[in-house]
């Protein structure tokens, strides 16, 4: 008899083997951070214990410890390479809209004229090898017909690029559209979107990003590069079971990948780490901080060795200003901050209204048509104005630039005073020439155009970043203000405010600096970044002594924008899509756990399992009739004392597995969660032990816990659900979705907008 019992015991403990897929999550569900953390601790403990057994196990434990750094190295290398390739391809394809290089068609305009022998320094952007399309086809360069032909081909190329981009996104990877930062933020907060970081998404996003940016639409490649880097991170996670099997650990890698993404987007490694910490990451332990630092460093190093801009710098916008700034200039800087905050508010409201419209009306059914119409309008309006015809990054680069002695830009067309003796590099303030006034008009038109068109561009079904267009808006406004202040200082240098810091014949106002401050203010107004924004800006431009003006503008723009609405563009998009994201705002309402928990007063009682009296059939019926994510396990229906919590998915897998592999498990077998099998009559079929999948330490609060505390617990511990008890008896359950719905209700919003679990 003893032997028989023993055999049965082995059969029953069969489930103590790990089951495939137990502990994984459904698509569009939230992960349980606590559970992931404890699973990783168990794994770590096992490895440490084993490493003392043999040399081979010790080597394995070393490899396990180093796998994190290997993943970071790989992410840095791949995202740096991809960014370099994207930069080079965008450069070439943007120029392709205007003309082609005859000596080698794969050269962009700039590369074509570098290699040419006939180029003089004064006319360095004109060379016989580079021909515009009209010149190539008709031989004319300056006639009206040539202009019309160039115009037509410019629009045609733009339409072709954007059509190709939107078609690829639609057919192969629907998740490749948009900037990706709202979704990355949601994923890092513990949400699962399967395929969002997949191989196809990575490939299609990289290709279509080049097409979308080259089509001349008002969008940037910087935001999507964060998504691309996170796809790289996910790709390398699947190589190591430490990360592929644990969603919590995987999110640490993705946080670091986001840092590498910003690092290569702006050539700002430190800014990238701070961006990940401030803007996208939810859980950011110290270990992740310096791993992110390493990933960002490798990524920046890789990009630097590709050298896509040919200036041995990581960015297109590197500038060197030679003049200090003065206290009086803080006034226009703060005004630019106010402008940035107002533009941020206008943009978020307009863009969200338009995206909501796209979701709720017929418009959303024609993504290809929408992209083509917007591209057509953009190209037709952009071509006549030299500032909008170029790629946005080149425009920003020119606006940031200081007017040196050799600048050929129209913005530097000042009237020189021939009888002033001066050293070559110190250019004094001069009256503006006709070119500057012309440029001011064109910039004002470009500003209005950019403000309007960006609202409709962001959120279309193609990859689109927001950093560059918002920086362009700010840089244009800043440059206009800068030139105005400069001319005022020149014509009225005897005024009291200019007297102290403007000597006649010396340079005292740098318009490029105003453009830089304006760019920071507008970017801050839209995204609500502060610290990382300032660091990115000075890494981007190398303007270290201008940290105070940048900080003043960033803080002002955040204050102004926050006065109109607390959320930045990414949070607004997260809410629009109904993702379950708990932001870090305070919860100030005086509600209790009992007001939020389910079941409510008039609802049927909670679906529970008992520890040793439910049959397999009962469990299967419960699973069929409800769609809850899990079930509490109690001692018995009478006492309702809580034992633990079991996940729905694990329950389904365990029963399916037992029916396939374990003899004697039938519909009326008893399921038990205790250590020992219940005392059953001999005629009963074999019971099924499921203690292995029971979570014995579910998180519980009492019914009188204030919601403020509950929200805090959910936020800090990354919970998925929490059980409510009164003196040990189970009363109800609060899920993350319930918390979000309650918060939406308290803010007078529609609680049904939260769609996913």
Protein Blocks (a to p, Z undefined) as FASTA:
>chain_A
ZZmmmmmmmmmmmmmpccehihiacehiacdfklmmmmmmmmmmmmmmmmmmpmklmmmm
mmmmmmmmmmmmmmmmmmmmmmmmmmmmmmmmmmmmmmccfklmkbcfklmmmmpmkbcf
klmmbcfklccfklmmnopakbmklmmmmmmmmmmmmmmmmmmmmmmmmmmmmmlgcjhl
mmmmmmmnopacehklgmklmmmmmmmmmmmmmnopacdfklmmmmmmmmmmmmmmmmpm
klmmmmklmmmmmmmmmmmmmmmmnopaklmmmmmmmmmpmbdcfklmmmmmmmmmmmmm
mmmmnomnonopabfklccdfbdcdfklmmmmmmmmmmmmmmmmmmmmmmmmmmmmmmmm
mklmmmmlmmmmmmmmmmmmmmmpmklmpcfklmmmmmmpccdfkbcbfklmccddfklc
cdfklccdddddfklmmmmmmmmmmmmmmmmmmmmmnopacdcdfklmmmmmmmmmmmmm
mmmmmmmmmmmmmbmklmmmmcghiafbdfklmmmmmmmmmmmmmnopaklmmmmmmmmn
opaklmmmmmmmmmmmmmmmmmnombdfklmmmmmnopacddfbdcfbfcdfklmmccdf
kbccdddddfklccfklmmmmmmmpccfbdcddfblmlopafbdcdfklmmmmmmmmmmm
mghiafklccdfbfbdcdddfkbccdddfklmpcfbbcdddfklcfklmmmmmmmnopab
dcddeehiafbdcdfklmmmmmmmmnopafklpmbZZ
